Amino acid sequence: MHTRLWHGALARRAALPLHERAYLQVPSGRAVLWRVGAVIEQFLLQAMPIFLVLCFVSALIEHAGGMTALSRVLGAGVRLFHLPEEASLAVVLSVLRKDGMLLLNTSNGVLLRSLSAGQLFVTVYLASTLTPCLVTLAAVRRELGWRAAGAVAGRQALTSVVSAWLFSQLVL
């Protein structure tokens, strides 16, 4: 539905089956080790530093009392979805890393238990669909440029916000 909405009907040619199939074979042990090494290297050099910086910055902001203030400022936005302002941090921080939604479970899950099933769905939906994975978005930017990456992010955010708002109006 998302693809049809943003890109119209796919070209007839895109729906046709491939005439030539790639030759498949069992990978060699060396090839598997090389690929596993590349994935581990990417994780250690790209994903882990981002995670550590975010944890450090989040801890500093929390220590300074900034999380509460940020929650109040962002609260107006999530109220459009009939969500409590405390849920705003989980949504916003999940833009940077999807595990930011774990903030819903802080203080022994007080916020998590206070949400109805519909509110929890909308919160998790927004947190997980508002933006694409930043590593993926960085790859799109590197391959296709800033404009293409911005278009992907903008379309995804618009689709996420509109569909979450519709759901919240119908169910909550």
Buried (B, 14 or more C-beta within 10 A) or exposed (E): EEEEEEEEEEEEEEEEEEEEEEEEEEEEEEEEEEEEEEEEEEEEEEBEEBBEEBEEEBEEBBEEEEBBEBBEEBBEBBEEBBBBBBBBBBBBBBBBBBEBBBBBEBEEEEBBEEBEEBBBBBBBBBBEBBBBEBEEBBEBBEEEEEEEBEBBBEBBBEBBBEBBBEBBEEEB
